[in-house]
């Protein structure tokens, strides 16, 4: 047995000696067919560990999820193939540029600043009642005015109680009714201007007239609770009506105390008797009243 062991050991020593004769340790062989490689270009390392083989241990910060492909290849790494940044830290090999790029990509676009909408004016409702003296009698009136932000509606009822024009016993009654929608030209707390168009009706002792009518009215604050009220109306046919009023109002919360002067002109245009001249009346006089704004 020991003779066979010496024989194997001698064969191994002869094989090692023959290899050391071909190349010297630390010296490049002269008969190498391959071209000399540059000493300054290192060869890429591989992930599998081994004796004499350099290892590569990259550092990944917290929040890093790894690469697609082979992350241990030194020259293969490409940050564009990395997973998005999803943690409080960032990989050391990323650099500040890729960290900020991912943050910008994940951040939502800035929202447009909210523009405060202008509050709309509430609907205003005025209920009026007044009474006054006119030549040959007295007059009473009721009114309703509704103002929105752009549209309006006005109605007016005036009743005249008059002495007869021929001296006969009894009283004559004239009733004027106006129904007019319209538009609000100016809508502010200190000024309101309306333009109205609708229908006017006149109930006379022997006839009823219906015709188109136009009107305008305003309510303007003069100073403090003192306000100015004014209105005008016109009916061109089949009868003529011209009326107007102007006065002052004192606002006491939702209540206004009103007072002013009113004038009304009426002409039947000879509709009752074409062979006789037209009948005309003209009433003027002061009035007092109250207005309520619910």
ROGUGU-471511 format. One line per 10 residues: number of its first residue (from 0); for each residue x negated, y negated, z of C-alpha. Coordinates in steps of 0.02 Angstrom, whole numbers, plus 32768, in hexadecimal, padded with zeros to 4 digits. Each point is the difference from the previous one (the first is absolute). Example, Ala and Ser with C-alpha at 12.3 -4.5 7.8 and 13.67 -1.06 7.14 Angstrom:
// ROGUGU-471511
0) 7D99:80E1:8186; 7FBB:7F54:7FDF
***
This chain:
// ROGUGU-471511
0) 8000:8000:8000; 7F79:7F84:802E; 7FA8:8023:7F5C; 809D:7FD3:7FA0; 8014:7F5E:8066; 7F4D:7FCA:7FD8; 8022:8022:7F48; 809B:7F90:7FFF; 7FA5:7F74:805E; 7F6E:8008:7F84
10) 8078:7FF2:7F6D; 8055:7F67:804B; 7F59:7FA8:801F; 7FC9:8022:7F4D; 80A4:7FB6:7FBE; 7FED:7F61:8068; 7F4D:7FEE:7FCA; 802C:800B:7F49; 8084:7F76:8015; 7F87:7F8C:805B
20) 7F86:8011:7F72; 807D:7FB8:7F82; 8026:7F5E:805F; 7FB0:7F9F:808C; 8063:7FBD:8092; 8025:7F48:7FE2; 7FBF:8006:7F4B; 8066:8001:7F60; 7FD8:8095:7F8F; 7FA4:7FD3:7F5F
30) 8062:8076:7F8D; 80B0:7FC2:8036; 8071:7FF4:7F65; 8074:7F83:804F; 7FDE:7F45:7FF2; 7FC5:7FAB:809E; 808A:7FAD:8060; 7FEF:7F54:804C; 7FD2:8005:80B7; 8072:7F6D:8024
40) 80A3:8055:7FC9; 8040:8078:8085; 806B:8094:7FD2; 80B5:8003:8037; 8021:8061:809D; 8086:8084:8018; 807A:8019:808E; 7FC4:80B0:802A; 7F7B:7FFD:8089; 7F5A:805C:7FED
50) 7F4A:7FFE:802F; 7FA2:7F76:7FA8; 80A0:7FB7:7FB4; 8030:7F4E:8038; 80AF:7FEA:8045; 8079:7F6F:7FE8; 8073:7FD2:808D; 806D:7F69:7FCE; 8055:7F96:8085; 80BA:7FE0:7FF8
60) 8051:7F7C:806D; 80A4:801C:805C; 8099:7FFF:7F90; 7FA6:804C:7F6A; 8052:8092:7FA6; 7F76:803B:7F8C; 7FDE:800A:7F45; 803F:805C:7F6A; 7F78:806F:7FBD; 7F59:8023:8056
70) 7FDD:7F7D:8088; 7F52:8045:802B; 7FB2:7FE3:7F54; 7F92:7F67:8015; 8012:7FC1:7F4C; 80B3:803B:7FE4; 8055:7F8C:807C; 807B:7F82:7FB6; 8066:7F95:8079; 808E:7FEE:7F80
80) 802E:80B9:801D; 8012:7FEC:80BC; 80A4:8009:805F; 804C:7F59:8038; 7FC5:7FB2:809F; 807F:802F:8087; 7FAE:7FE4:80A9; 7FB8:7F76:806D; 7F4D:8023:7FC9; 7FB6:800F:7F52
90) 7F7D:8077:7FB7; 7F4F:7FC0:800A; 7FE0:802C:7F4A; 809A:7FA0:7FC5; 7FBD:7F54:8021; 806A:7F67:8025; 803B:7FEC:7F4C; 8061:80A3:7FF2; 8049:7FEC:80AE; 804A:7F56:7FD2
100) 8036:803E:7F55; 8069:808B:804D; 8048:7F89:8081; 8037:7F87:7F78; 804D:808C:7F9C; 8065:803F:8095; 803A:7F57:8040; 80B0:7FCD:7FC5; 800C:7F68:7F8F; 8024:7F5E:805D
110) 80B7:7FD6:8005; 803E:7F5A:7FBD; 8023:7F80:8088; 80B7:7FF7:802E; 8050:7F5F:7FC8; 807E:7FC5:8080; 80A9:7FF0:7FB0; 805B:7F5D:8014; 809A:8019:806E; 80A1:7FE9:7FA2
120) 807D:7F7C:8036; 8097:804A:8059; 80AF:7FE6:7FBA; 804F:7F63:8047; 80BB:7FEE:8017; 8055:7F5A:8027; 80B7:7FF1:8034; 8043:7F4F:7FFF; 80A0:7FAD:8036; 802B:7F46:7FF9
130) 808E:7F85:7FFE; 8011:7F48:7FD1; 806F:7F74:7FCD; 801D:7FCA:7F4C; 806D:7F7C:7FB0; 80B9:8032:800E; 7FDD:8091:8074; 7F7E:8078:8045; 7F96:8092:7FC5; 7FBD:80A1:8049
140) 7F7A:8071:7FBE; 7FB0:80AC:8018; 7F5E:803A:7FB1; 7F90:8097:7FEF; 7F4E:7FF8:7FC2; 7F8F:809B:7FF0; 7F4A:7FE5:7FD2; 7F86:808A:7FD6; 7F4C:7FF0:7FCC; 802F:7FD9:7F4B
150) 80BE:8012:7FEF; 808E:7FA4:8054; 80BD:7FFE:8009; 8070:7F70:8035; 80BA:7FEF:8018; 8064:7F68:8037; 80B7:7FE4:802B; 8043:7F4D:8012; 80B4:7FD9:802A; 8046:7F4F:7FEE
160) 80A1:7FD1:8057; 803F:7F5E:7FB1; 8095:7F8D:8001; 806A:8009:7F63; 7FCF:7F86:7F78; 80B5:7FD1:7FD2; 803D:7FDA:80B0; 806E:809A:800B; 800B:805A:80A7; 7F88:808F:8022
170) 7F46:801D:7FE6; 7F98:8035:7F6B; 7F7C:8087:8012; 7F69:8016:7F90; 7F8E:8096:8016; 7F55:8010:7FB0; 7FA2:80A5:8000; 7F4F:801B:7FC1; 7FA5:80A6:7FE7; 7F4F:7FEE:7FC1
180) 7F6B:8076:7FFF; 7F58:7FB1:7FDF; 7F45:7FFE:8017; 7F93:7FBA:808A; 7F82:7F88:7FB6; 7FA7:7FDA:80A4; 8009:8072:8097; 7FA1:7FC1:8098; 8027:7FE4:80B5; 8000:7F44:7FE8
190) 8050:7FF8:7F53; 807F:8062:7F9B; 8039:7FD0:7F51; 8085:8063:7FA2; 8047:7FFB:7F50; 80AF:804D:7FF0; 8072:802E:7F6E; 80A9:8054:8009; 80B9:7FDF:7FFC; 806A:7F74:804A
200) 80BA:800B:8022; 807C:7F73:8025; 80AE:8021:8047; 806C:7F67:7FDF; 80BA:7FEA:8029; 8036:802C:7F4C; 7F68:8056:7FB1; 7F6A:8073:801F; 7F5D:7FDB:7FA8; 7F6D:8077:7FEA
210) 7F5C:7FCC:7FB2; 7F44:8014:8004; 7F9E:7F9B:807C; 7F4F:7FCE:8028; 7FB7:7FCC:80A7; 7F64:7FD9:8063; 7FDF:7FF2:80B9; 7F70:7FE3:8076; 7FD5:800B:80B8; 7F65:7FA2:8036
220) 7FB4:7FE5:80AC; 7FE1:7F48:8021; 7FB1:8002:80AC; 8008:8083:8089; 80B1:8047:800A; 8048:7F77:7F8F; 802B:803B:7F50; 8047:7FB4:7F61; 808E:8058:7FA2; 8037:7FD3:7F50
230) 8063:8054:7F74; 804F:7FD4:7F58; 807A:805F:7F8E; 8045:7FE7:7F52; 808C:8054:7F9F; 8009:7FC8:7F48; 80A2:8057:7FC8; 8092:8024:7FF8; 8003:7F7D:8088; 7F7B:7F89:803E
240) 7FBC:8009:80AF; 7F70:7F9D:8045; 7FDA:8012:80B7; 7F6F:7FD9:8070; 7FD4:7FF2:80B6; 7F6B:7FCB:8068; 7FE4:8003:80BA; 7F92:8028:8094; 7FFD:809B:806D; 7FB8:801E:80AC
250) 7FBF:80B2:8016; 801E:804A:80AC; 7FC2:80B2:7FEC; 8078:8060:7F8E; 807E:7F6F:8005; 7FF8:7F5E:7F9D; 806B:7F68:8023; 8028:7FAC:7F5B; 8043:7F57:7FC8; 7FFF:7F9B:7F5F
260) 8062:7FB8:7F71; 805D:8059:7F73; 804A:7FC7:7F59; 806D:8063:7F85; 803E:7FCE:7F53; 8088:8065:7FA6; 8046:7FED:7F4E; 807E:8078:7FB1; 7FD2:7FC3:7F4E; 80BB:7FF0:7FD5
270) 801D:80BD:8004; 80AD:7FF0:804E; 8046:7F81:7F84; 7F9D:7FDA:7F63; 806E:7F69:7FDD; 7FD9:7FAD:80A6; 7F5B:7FBD:8040; 7F94:8076:8069; 8019:8006:80BB; 7F6A:7FD0:8069
280) 7FD8:8000:80B9; 7F6A:7FC3:8061; 7FE9:802E:80B8; 7F77:7FC0:8070; 7FE2:8004:80BA; 7F93:803B:808E; 7FFB:80AE:8047; 7FBF:805A:809B; 7FE6:80B8:8019; 7F97:8090:803E
290) 7F95:8085:7FAE; 7FD4:80AA:8044; 7F69:8068:7FCB; 8016:80B3:8042
***
